[in-house]
Amino acid sequence: MDINEVCKLMQEGFARLENGQNEMMNSICGINGTITKIENHLTNIENRITKIDNKVDEINKKIDLI
């Protein structure tokens, strides 16, 4: 095998490695995006729970006045 063939094989190998790295990065970015969406949903749920707690407090204060 001459040096040109070796160089060509090495270039192909490096190209495959780079493609693999890009695929991994895309997967990681996708996972991070999903985690962010989950965090946003949890924040929305927490906000709703807080609103419910506030309403319950209002009702309890009205009951105490009776």
N, C-alpha and C positions, 0 to 999 in steps of 0.2 A: 504494500500500500504506500503510495507516495504522499508527500507532504500536502499536496492539494486535496487529496481525498480525506486525509486526517482533518484538515482545516474545515472542509465542507461538513464532515460528520460532527465536528465540535460546534460549528455554527448551528446546525440543525438541533443538536442537543440543547444548546443554550436557548434557542427559540422555544423549544418545548418547555423548558424550565420557566421561561418568562411567561408563557401562556398559562402554565399551572399557577404561578404566583398571582397573575391577574385574576384567574378564576377564584382563587382563595380570597383575595381582597374583595372581590364582588360579593362573595358569600358572607364575609365578615361585615361588609357594609349593609347587606340585606338584613343580617341578624341585628345589627345596631339599630337599623330603622324600625324593625319589629319591636325591639325593646323600648324604643322611644314612644311608639304608638301605645304599648302596654302601659308605660308610665303616664302618658296623657290620659288614658282611660281611667287609671287608678286615681289620678288627681281629680277628674270629673266626678268619680264616685265619692271621693272624700268631700268634695264641695257639696254634693247632694246630701250626704249624711250630716254635714254641718248645718245645712238649711233645715233639715228635719229636726235636728237637736234644738235649733233656735225656735222652731214652731212649737215643739214640745215644751220648752221653757216658757213661751208666751202663754200656752194653754194652762200650764201649772200655776203661773202667776194669776191668771184669771180665776182659776179654781180657788186659790188661796184667798181671793177677795170676796168670794161668796160666803 
